[in-house]
Amino acid sequence: MIEVVVSRLGLDSSTQSYVVILQEKDGSRVLPIWIGEPEAQSIVMQMHSIKRPRPLTHDLVKSLIVGLGGTVKRIQITRVENNTYYAELHVTHNGQMVQVDARPSDSIAIALRVDAPIFASEELLSDVQVEETTESFGDLKNAAELSAEQLKEYLEKLRPEDFGKFNL
């Protein structure tokens, strides 16, 4: 397993799906994963410390794990089958490690909330390089001041160029 970080988020205009780009922590390999809008919103809200008056599902999961005395040690994106990515939350409780099957998008949103490291299987990482652009999802200005509707509007206007170009 290779440690990765959330590099950026964007919108794939060909599928109208959101894409989270994970990048090797100390390298250039990346792993793009197509995710749903609610998960994209949850990830970007955490990245920019946006607080909602009521907890989102990922905030609730964090509260449950912590409240029950558990600790998220890491998440692992383990494999892809039929274009579906699989991940695991590794949670310790009372000295026992519990592996919980989860979607990568949910796992990433939870990992960001609990400062847990994210790992990806070596086989999933590719040598695709992502060029930096002047505007990307991660560079969102004044994000803490955005309403949920403004955030949704911003997400819908993103183009592939907004999160980088892939060069094979």
Secondary structure, DSSP 8 states (H G I E B T S, - for coil): -EEEEEEEEEEETTTTEEEEEEEETTSS-EEEEEE-HHHHHHHHHHHTT---SS--HHHHHHHHHHHTT-EEEEEEEEEEETTEEEEEEEEEETTEEEEEEE-HHHHHHHHHHHT--EEE-GGG-B--EE---SS-GGG-TTGGG--HHHHHHHHHH--GGGG--EE-
